[in-house]
């Protein structure tokens, strides 16, 4: 278990932990979004003029296709979906694409001997922003250390801390929630 | 059985990356005549200029969203019967039901596989060759 330590200047913030496969958006200046990243990537996105921001946390499935082809379309769709859900939620709260400020974190190689899933996640995130014409301000990607990231979505302020826990521990924690299986259909809406 | 290569498809999504994923999937299924638009307004302009057989459109888009595009196509005689598949996220089920009322032919939940894309298109056109 990775300890969820507090720092003194987060004491007044309402904390929302964003786990793999999810996202959160807020326009509350007292909200802090946090996550722990190994090979996963989190995009911290803020529209300072609209006073709204959000964070996602995604992992491309590290299957054979991804490992051999550098991330095929079948794998990339999870990252695209995660980014789209976050961006659409921000737009619904008044954010505008041309004002978005994005900071990317994660994508570390925390375990030796496996294909570098972190690198694929990091590369995807950068390519996505470039393709969509969304401004990447700064971030901290790749490397070999797991990270704790704290993000204040209204101000856009972000803080990163390298974790001292063994990377393998974070890697396994990330995979405790497996990447979503391919969706044939959710089966809950029978209209056709 | 319709030949995929003979079906002209319009892919509408404000995210270029998603359009690219759909286009790649369509190409894997044999589609060759594929056009794109970043929003409903631009899609409508292109379709009125040169009709398509199938529209695959996101719901959430600036200017004219997927529902607005569907409504516009259905209310215009020459495009009223254009096949329309709506791309949607899991949270959009109520919107899918509204789209059904407007005459959408099918829907596709993101993220989807190429196989699912094929099944949804075949549900509209019949088995593809």
Interface residues (C-beta under 8 A of the other chain):
Chain A: X73 X74 X76 X77 X78 X80 X81 X83 X84 X85 X87 X88 X91 X92 X97 X128 X131 X132 X180 X182 X183 X184 X185 X186 X188 X189 X191 X192
Chain B: X15 X16 X17 X18 X20 X21 X24 X25 X60 X62 X89 X90 X93 X96 X97 X100 X105 X106 X107 X109 X110 X111 X112 X113 X114 X115 X116 X119 X123
